Amino acid sequence: MEKEITNITENETRKTNKILWQAPEHEFFTKGPIWYFTSVLIAALLIFISLWQGNFLFAVFIVIAELVLFFTADNESPNFSFRLEKNNLFINEKFYSLGQFKTFSILEREGDLSDLEFQKSNNLSFSLKIPVKSSDIEKVRSFLHNYLDEVEHNESLIEAISRFIGF
């Protein structure tokens, strides 16, 4: 079942000075039998190593983690509503002031979704990453330039690995 990704309309942006869109929480990757087989194989290898080392608690953890992964891997993420207006960002009903962010970056990818990432002013805080329909990136970029500086997006190792393994 494909998640609906709604476009930002030019008319909405001009009339109300706000941008609205809906997108899934994250991009969904279909996982085939090879993905599941590899997952079980890696878990079995880790269980064997942990039992060989006498670390039974780690073996139990691996079993629980594999079961959770196995049963949740095919769950599609829920759709979220996003709204940029004035100096604010709304995700569903959660409110963020754009003033609490230092910069933003955009990772344009092939396909329907690109990543919009906000870096918080406090370096100890995590960044906020939200999906945007690739065709709407320029509208979002021009809106955000009124409030924040744009920096180049540097994809982290974890992001690259998760994209590679399809999760």
C-alpha positions as CSV (number, residue, x, y, z in Angstrom):
1,M,0.0,0.0,0.0
2,E,1.6,3.3,-1.2
3,K,1.5,6.2,1.2
4,E,0.0,9.4,-0.2
5,I,2.4,12.3,-0.5
6,T,0.6,15.5,-1.1
7,N,2.2,18.4,-3.1
8,I,2.5,22.0,-1.9
9,T,0.3,24.1,-4.2
10,E,1.7,27.4,-5.5
11,N,-1.6,29.1,-4.7
12,E,-1.5,28.0,-1.0
13,T,2.0,29.5,-0.6
14,R,1.1,32.8,-2.2
15,K,-2.2,33.4,-0.5
16,T,-1.5,32.4,3.1
17,N,2.3,32.7,3.3
18,K,2.4,29.1,4.7
19,I,3.4,25.8,3.2
20,L,1.5,22.6,3.9
21,W,2.3,19.0,3.0
22,Q,1.8,15.5,4.2
23,A,4.4,12.7,4.0
24,P,5.2,9.5,5.8
25,E,7.5,9.7,8.8
26,H,10.3,8.0,6.9
27,E,10.7,6.4,3.5
28,F,9.5,2.8,3.5
29,F,11.7,0.1,1.8
30,T,10.1,-3.2,0.8
31,K,12.1,-6.1,2.3
32,G,12.3,-9.4,0.5
33,P,13.2,-12.9,1.6
34,I,16.9,-12.2,1.2
35,W,16.7,-9.3,3.7
36,Y,15.0,-11.5,6.3
37,F,17.4,-14.4,5.7
38,T,20.4,-12.1,6.2
39,S,18.9,-10.6,9.3
40,V,18.3,-14.1,10.9
41,L,21.8,-15.2,9.8
42,I,23.5,-12.2,11.4
43,A,21.4,-12.7,14.6
44,A,22.3,-16.4,14.7
45,L,25.9,-15.6,14.3
46,L,25.8,-13.0,17.1
47,I,23.9,-15.5,19.4
48,F,26.5,-18.1,18.7
49,I,29.4,-15.7,19.5
50,S,27.7,-14.5,22.7
51,L,27.0,-18.1,23.9
52,W,30.6,-19.0,23.1
53,Q,31.8,-16.1,25.2
54,G,29.4,-17.1,28.0
55,N,27.4,-13.8,27.7
56,F,23.9,-15.2,28.0
57,L,22.3,-11.9,28.6
58,F,23.5,-10.6,25.3
59,A,22.2,-13.7,23.6
60,V,18.7,-13.0,25.1
61,F,19.0,-9.4,24.0
62,I,19.8,-10.5,20.4
63,V,16.8,-12.9,20.3
64,I,14.4,-10.2,21.5
65,A,15.9,-7.6,19.1
66,E,15.6,-10.0,16.2
67,L,12.0,-10.8,17.0
68,V,11.1,-7.1,17.2
69,L,12.9,-6.4,14.0
70,F,11.4,-9.4,12.2
71,F,7.8,-8.4,13.2
72,T,8.1,-4.7,12.6
73,A,10.2,-4.6,9.5
74,D,7.2,-4.5,7.1
75,N,5.2,-1.9,9.0
76,E,4.8,1.3,7.0
77,S,5.2,4.5,8.8
78,P,2.2,6.8,9.5
79,N,1.6,9.9,7.5
80,F,2.4,13.2,9.2
81,S,1.1,16.7,8.4
82,F,3.7,19.4,8.1
83,R,3.2,23.1,8.1
84,L,5.6,26.0,7.8
85,E,4.2,29.4,8.5
86,K,5.7,32.7,9.6
87,N,8.5,31.7,12.0
88,N,7.0,28.3,13.0
89,L,7.1,24.7,12.0
90,F,4.2,22.4,12.9
91,I,4.4,18.6,12.7
92,N,0.9,17.3,13.2
93,E,0.1,19.5,16.3
94,K,3.6,19.7,17.7
95,F,5.0,23.2,17.5
96,Y,8.6,24.3,16.8
97,S,9.8,27.8,16.6
98,L,12.3,28.3,13.7
99,G,14.2,30.5,16.1
100,Q,15.3,27.4,18.1
101,F,17.2,26.2,15.0
102,K,20.6,27.4,13.8
103,T,20.6,26.2,10.2
104,F,18.8,23.9,7.8
105,S,20.1,21.6,5.1
106,I,18.4,19.6,2.3
107,L,19.5,16.2,1.0
108,E,17.9,15.8,-2.4
109,R,17.5,12.2,-3.3
110,E,16.2,10.3,-6.3
111,G,12.6,9.3,-5.8
112,D,9.6,10.9,-4.2
113,L,11.1,12.1,-0.9
114,S,14.0,14.3,0.1
115,D,15.3,15.1,3.6
116,L,15.0,18.5,5.2
117,E,17.1,18.7,8.3
118,F,17.1,21.4,11.0
119,Q,20.2,21.8,13.2
120,K,19.3,23.0,16.7
121,S,21.1,26.0,18.1
122,N,22.2,23.9,21.1
123,N,25.0,21.6,19.9
124,L,24.0,19.0,22.5
125,S,20.6,18.5,20.9
126,F,19.7,16.2,18.1
127,S,18.8,17.6,14.7
128,L,15.3,17.3,13.3
129,K,14.9,15.6,10.0
130,I,11.6,15.6,8.1
131,P,10.6,14.3,4.6
132,V,9.6,16.7,1.8
133,K,8.3,15.8,-1.6
134,S,11.2,16.2,-4.0
135,S,9.2,18.4,-6.3
136,D,8.5,20.9,-3.5
137,I,12.1,21.4,-2.3
138,E,12.6,24.7,-4.0
139,K,9.4,26.2,-2.4
140,V,10.5,25.0,1.0
141,R,14.0,26.2,0.5
142,S,13.0,29.7,-0.6
143,F,10.6,30.0,2.4
144,L,13.2,28.9,4.9
145,H,15.8,31.3,3.5
146,N,13.8,34.1,5.1
147,Y,14.5,32.7,8.6
148,L,17.6,30.4,8.6
149,D,20.9,29.9,6.8
150,E,21.3,26.9,4.6
151,V,24.3,24.6,5.0
152,E,25.5,21.7,3.0
153,H,24.0,18.4,4.1
154,N,26.6,15.9,5.2
155,E,25.0,12.4,5.4
156,S,26.1,10.6,8.5
157,L,27.5,7.0,8.5
158,I,24.4,5.7,10.2
159,E,22.2,7.3,7.6
160,A,24.2,5.8,4.8
161,I,24.2,2.3,6.4
162,S,20.4,2.4,7.1
163,R,19.7,3.4,3.5
164,F,22.0,0.7,2.2
165,I,20.4,-2.1,4.3
166,G,16.9,-0.7,3.5
167,F,15.8,0.3,6.9
